[in-house]
Structures are given as C-alpha cells and as structure tokens.
Amino acid sequence: MQDDEPLPIKLGPVSNGEFLPIPHSPFEREVIRRTRALADDNARRLGVSRRQFLNGVTGAATMLFVLSACSDEQAKHASRETGGRFGVTSTSTLDRDSALDQLGGNEFIFDVQSHYVNYDHAPELADWTAIFPNAGCPEGVEAGSSKACFTADAYFREMFVRSDTSMAILSALPTPGMTGLSSDDMVYAIDVATRIGCEGRVLMHGGAYPQRGPIEPALEGMTATRKKYDIVAWKIYTMVPTDAHMFLDDHDKSRPQIGQRFIDHVREIGPPIICTHKGISSIVGSTPELASPSDIGPAAQRNPDVNFVVYHSGFEPGQGGVGAYDPKDPAPQGVDRLIRSVQEAGIGPNRNVYAELGGTWWFLMRNPTHAAHVLGKLLKYIGEERVVWGTDSIWFGTPQDQIQAMRTFEISEQLQEAHGYPALTPEIKAGIFGRNAAALYGIDPTPGRCEPNPKEVDQIRTLLPPARTYGPETSAEAARLIAAHQAGYMM
C-alpha cells in the first residue's frame, strides 16, 4: 500500500494555523503501519480497491480497531491497564453492517466551532490560504492552488455530506482585518444552507474585538452587529493583539481593564453567551501564558447570568494536563488550568462554564489514555451537561473521523473507580454531541442529516475522493501561517 494513501482516521501531522504540527510518535507510526497492512488484506478479501475500502465505514472501523489494539498492547507492555479504548470488534473491519452498527448513529450532532473562507468577498485571502498545502484539496484543483479547500462548497461537502453533523456554528476568527469569514460571509453560507434544503442548520457567531483600539467604538460595533445579524453568541480571542491583551476578570492591572465592560455590554445587547479561545497558545508567539483560562472562573462567578464557552478547554497540544487532575499541583497545565480556575472561584459542575472540544478531541483520540483522562476530568469538574462538541473544521477536513472515534470511545472502569470519572454512556455522549449545546442555545435538537439512510450515505462517501486534512503539515508552513495571523492582529 502506498505510504501516502489517505487514512480514514486522520492523525496528521497537521495544524489549524494556531500551533506547529506535532510529528508522529513511534506509537502513531506503528498504528499507521498496521492499519495499512490490515486494510490491504481486508480490501483484497472483499474484492475492492484499497481506496474504496479506506473510504468506507469498514476502513474507519479497521483503523480504530488497530488504534485500540496498539494502545492495549502498549499498556500491557508497561504493566498497566489502558485508560480508554475504542469499542470496535474485528467483525466490523470486514462487515459493513457491523461497522455501521458500531460507528454509525442518528444523534443530534451540533458542531459549535467551524470555519470556511469566502474568496468572493475577500479575494486577497487567496495568498493567505495558499500557505496551506493543496494536498488536501479535491482532485482536479489546479496545481499550486489551495483555494478550493476552503470555499462554502468545500465546507458543506465536508460538514454535511461526508459527516453526520446535524447543525453547525460558523465561528469568528481572531481579527476582523483578514478573516475572510466576516458576518456577511457567514450569512452567505447560511443562505446556501437554506437553498440546499438545510435551513436552520448553520448558525453564526458575532466577532468581538473590544481590545482593538478604543473600546467605545468597539462596543458600538458589537451593537451594530447585533442589530444587523441573527447571531447566537459572541466569539472573542482575548490574547490578541498581544500588546492589548485583556483578561475577562481584569486581574492583571498592567493590561486593559475592559473585561467587565465587555461582559456588561454582552449582557446588555445579548445573546449572553461568550465563546473564548483558551489554550492552543502558539498563536500568541512568545507569550503563551496569555492564552491561559485562569480568568474564566472569576469572570463566571462574578457574572452568573452570562455563559462562558471555553474553546479548546485550555488544552495545549503536546504538553501536560493529560493525566489525572491533582488539586495540589502548584502549576497546572492544559485543561487542568480551567479546572483549577473554576474550583478556586467556587464554580461547581453544570453551572455557567462550558468546555468545548474543537481541536482538543482531534489530538486526544490518538491516545486513548490521555483521552480518557481529559474527557473524564471535564465531565467530572465542568459537568456532564457542560461539555460541548466542536471540531475546528474545515481545517482538519471532514469531522466524520472525530465523530466515529467519539461514538466508540470508552473510559476504562479502572479510571472510573480511581478518579470518579463517569462512564461514557449513550446519554452522556448524546449530551456531548449536541444536546448540551442545544440547551445552551435554546435549540430543538432535531437529529439526523439531509440524506436518507446510513447505507446509502456510506455508499456516497465511498465514491468521493479520499478525505484529507487541509491545514499546514510542516512546522515551516505552520510558522508562516501563524506569522500571517500575527501580522493581521496589527492591522
């Protein structure tokens, strides 16, 4: 099998433009090697091409089966039990009905973090997204061009044809100067959704930039946005620009004291939902501490009538915070910083703080033990009704592999008993996938998609070009994109 044959569970390395891609670990390389070997055998037994096999649900089942088996083997070699696994049987690696039964579902899946780029409204962004390699673009795209990767057409193909996503929110990007995803661009995508029969399935954020220049014009701009557009929440990147970084709780007196003013304005004009990027800190360069969620607990405690959705949950790729939470740790890392912040503020589970999984789950699903700890901690401390689904797509390509991995994932009984983590029951997973966010946004959680039945959908997906990631795959490519982001902050 060719080494560059796209795999059904995408492990990268790839970036969303906010961090440097992390090379495959020896464990991941072994998972990939064994997946290719088993897929080659299974495709031959079924009498189909390797590409067709890998594009179908049995291909995804094969890779999750291998990933779980390798994790179990690694744990056994280290004389410990694995913390998590994917509940996929060997039968599903060959039998389509079995694979659909285990990896399929009809849940309401509400992706609260998604993006695309509208070149019709912002043609200058062709140079920006050209930084992304065009390997992830559909077949037939002109050489050297990556534009087709990020259009509304690509967005709907990846979100609503390739995946089981029921509803999505288009989320604002860090700066109004170079987004290519302005409010008008979001409205355009919503209009497209209506025309193709998916009315009401694409919603939009309003971008909030109170730290860019004088605050009064910024707040007036928010009011104008609220009056003009049907937004469902506000999206803010408090860490950029770095010279005017703000904290929501105003604890750093050397920084602009505008956090509470911003929150008060959100309360006044509505909706009272603030979605804020926390974690994944390469985006701010040499000051990663600016992306810390330390301000979330105090801000939420002071403003109980406002909901705070913590995008990425404070997760840091390739860093700490992926084991059990230690309340005595003097320097918590990753999602542990969010847990520490809400605990010290006296914010209990299922209150006005939400943990979002965009990018976070994409990293975690390759390491079942880390995944079990992080999911278990968020469910325990933030609340079973406060963990919400997001994928940061379209940068990682279709989110279907993330959906399939979550559907089959299990936290071991050992970790449940040792740390008080809940079992990932169908009810809890349904909450994560969409019901928690539906309650937050006051939406009727209508399940399903625009397509007919699972077998027909899988057949359609099998005939599509292989699913790929769209983001930069090397550190040099990602560094150029991060530099472009940072240049945009100063516009």
VENBELJO-V497203 format. One line per field, one symbol per residue. burial: + if it has 9 or more other C-alpha atoms within 8 Angstrom, else -. A space follows every 50 residues. Layout:
burial: ???
//
This chain:
burial: -----+-++++++++++++++--+---++++--+++++++-+++---+-+ -+++++++++++++++++-+++--++-----+++++++---+++++-+++ -+++--+++++++++++++-----++-+++++++-++---+---++++++ ++-++++++++++++++++++++++---+++++-+++-++--++---+++ ++++++++++++--+--++--++-++----++++++++++++-+++++++ ----++++++-++-+++--+++++++++++++++---+-+++++++++++ +----++++++++++++---++-+-------++++++++++++-+-++++ ++++++++++++++++++++++++-+++++++++++++++++++++++++ ++++++++++++--++----++++---+++++++++++--------+++- ------+++-++----+++++++++-++++++-+++-++--
//
